[in-house]
Amino acid sequence: MTESIHQAVAAYYDAALAQHGATARGVDWKDEAGHRLRHRQFLRLVEDAPDASVLDLGCGYGDFLAVLRAAGHRGRYVGVDLAPGMVAKARELHGEGPDHAWHLGAEPPEPCDYAIASGILNVRRGADAAAWAAYVEGIIATLARCGTRGFGFNMLSLSSDPDKRRPDLHYASPSGMLEMCLSRFGRHAALLQDYGLWEFTLLVRQGG
């Protein structure tokens, strides 16, 4: 089931990129303002650690790298994505070097200080509820394993209006996800849902 989810997600995002280019719509977000707002929530993880390494799981065309550098972050960045078109676009836009690299696939090639995932827990693409729930748990476990000092992810919220939800997307309980993170990964967790979008971001710090 995981392999079929990967194939469906990769095809979906490659199609979005082909249609909309390297834009917010190209990674299935509504607009650039919201896209930037989401990025800013993750900056909290690294604001006091400018040399920390960062894993971006589901990196798309690498827009978060530019956000990190604009914020003064200097550490190594590792972008990983399932969609071949996304990885190719990231390399085209940002190149590669000793401080940043791109990898195609689902498994991060190396651990980093911090790991993030933006948007990749939403696009269910026909998977049934049980399969997608297991997939989400697996992604969060990967973030926790590969982000040795902490990790973060965002999800669409069940606090949103029911009539505005899309049937092909996954919505989660903010409090339920917070409780899960507290029980599995320790007490240092922050739930952010005050930034004006019908979603939430969870940040977890590990190792102390």
C-alpha positions in Angstrom: 0.0 0.0 0.0 2.8 2.4 0.8 4.3 1.9 -2.7 0.9 2.7 -4.3 0.6 5.8 -2.2 4.1 6.9 -3.2 3.3 6.4 -6.9 0.0 8.4 -6.7 1.6 11.2 -4.7 4.6 11.5 -7.0 2.3 11.6 -10.1 0.0 14.2 -8.6 2.8 16.6 -7.7 4.7 16.1 -11.0 1.4 17.0 -12.8 0.9 20.1 -10.6 4.4 21.2 -11.3 4.0 20.7 -15.1 0.8 22.8 -15.0 1.7 25.6 -12.6 5.5 25.6 -12.6 7.7 26.4 -9.6 4.9 28.3 -7.7 2.7 27.7 -4.7 0.1 26.2 -7.0 2.8 23.9 -8.3 3.0 22.3 -4.9 -0.8 22.3 -4.4 -1.1 25.4 -2.2 -3.6 28.2 -2.9 -1.2 31.2 -3.1 2.2 32.5 -2.5 1.3 34.4 0.7 0.0 31.2 2.4 3.0 29.2 1.1 5.4 31.7 2.8 3.4 31.8 5.9 3.7 28.0 6.3 7.4 28.2 5.8 7.8 30.8 8.6 6.3 28.5 11.2 9.2 26.1 10.7 11.8 28.8 11.1 11.1 28.6 14.9 12.9 25.3 15.0 16.2 26.8 13.8 16.0 30.5 14.7 18.6 29.9 17.5 20.7 27.4 15.6 21.8 29.0 12.3 24.4 26.2 11.6 22.1 23.3 12.3 21.4 20.9 9.5 17.9 20.6 8.1 16.1 17.8 6.3 13.1 18.9 4.2 11.0 15.7 3.5 8.8 16.4 0.5 10.9 19.4 -0.5 9.2 20.1 -3.8 11.2 22.5 -5.9 13.2 23.6 -2.8 11.5 26.8 -1.9 12.2 26.4 1.8 16.0 26.5 1.2 15.6 30.1 -0.1 13.5 30.9 3.0 16.2 29.5 5.3 19.0 31.4 3.7 17.0 34.7 3.7 16.5 34.2 7.4 20.3 33.9 7.9 20.5 30.1 8.2 23.9 28.7 7.2 23.6 25.0 8.0 23.4 22.1 5.6 20.1 21.5 3.9 19.0 18.1 2.5 15.9 18.1 0.3 14.1 14.8 -0.4 11.1 14.3 -2.6 9.1 11.4 -4.3 8.4 13.3 -7.5 11.2 13.2 -10.1 10.1 16.5 -11.6 10.3 18.3 -8.3 13.9 17.1 -7.6 14.9 18.0 -11.2 13.4 21.5 -10.7 15.1 22.0 -7.4 18.5 21.2 -8.9 17.8 23.5 -11.8 16.8 26.4 -9.5 19.2 26.0 -6.7 22.1 23.8 -7.9 23.9 21.5 -5.5 26.9 22.1 -3.3 28.5 21.2 0.0 25.8 23.1 1.9 22.7 21.7 0.1 21.7 18.5 -1.7 18.7 16.9 -3.4 17.6 13.3 -3.3 14.8 11.4 -5.1 12.8 8.9 -3.0 11.0 8.4 0.3 13.9 7.6 2.6 16.2 10.4 3.8 19.9 9.6 3.0 21.2 11.0 6.3 20.0 12.3 9.6 20.0 16.0 10.3 19.6 18.2 13.4 16.1 19.1 12.4 13.5 17.6 10.0 10.4 19.1 8.5 7.5 18.0 6.3 5.2 20.6 4.8 2.0 19.5 2.9 2.9 15.9 2.4 0.4 14.6 5.0 -2.6 16.1 3.3 -2.8 14.7 -0.2 -4.5 11.3 0.3 -5.1 10.6 -3.5 -7.7 7.8 -3.0 -6.0 5.9 -0.2 -8.5 4.6 2.4 -8.5 6.1 5.9 -6.7 3.3 7.6 -3.9 3.1 5.0 -3.4 6.9 5.1 -3.4 7.0 8.9 -0.6 4.4 8.9 1.2 6.3 6.2 1.0 9.5 8.3 2.4 7.7 11.4 5.3 6.4 9.3 6.2 9.8 8.0 6.1 11.3 11.5 8.3 8.4 12.8 10.8 9.1 10.0 10.9 12.8 10.9 11.5 11.9 14.6 14.3 9.4 13.6 16.0 11.7 11.2 15.6 15.0 13.1 17.9 14.3 16.0 17.3 17.6 17.7 13.7 18.1 16.6 11.1 18.0 13.8 8.0 19.7 12.5 5.1 19.0 10.2 1.8 20.6 9.2 -1.6 19.2 8.5 -5.0 20.4 7.5 -7.2 20.8 10.5 -10.5 19.2 11.5 -11.3 22.7 12.9 -12.0 23.8 9.4 -15.5 24.2 8.1 -16.9 20.8 6.9 -18.4 22.2 3.8 -15.1 23.6 2.6 -13.1 20.4 3.0 -12.0 18.5 -0.1 -12.8 14.8 -0.2 -9.3 13.9 -1.7 -7.5 15.5 1.3 -6.8 14.4 4.8 -7.8 16.4 7.9 -6.5 15.8 11.4 -7.4 16.8 14.9 -4.8 19.3 16.2 -5.2 18.2 19.8 -5.1 14.5 18.9 -1.8 15.0 17.0 -0.4 17.0 19.9 -1.3 14.3 22.3 0.3 11.7 20.1 3.6 13.7 19.9 3.7 14.3 23.6 3.2 10.6 24.4 5.7 9.3 21.8 8.4 12.0 21.6 8.5 13.8 24.9 7.1 16.9 26.5 8.8 19.6 24.4 6.1 20.1 21.7 4.3 23.2 20.4 1.0 23.3 18.5 0.7 26.4 16.2 -2.7 27.2 14.8 -2.8 30.9 15.1 -1.4 32.0 11.7 -4.6 32.4 9.8 -4.9 29.2 7.8 -7.2 26.2 8.3 -4.3 24.0 9.3 -1.8 23.6 12.1 1.9 23.1 12.6 3.4 20.9 15.2 7.0 21.4 16.3 8.8 18.9 18.6 12.2 19.3 20.2 14.2 16.2 21.1 17.3 15.3 23.0 16.8 17.4 26.1 
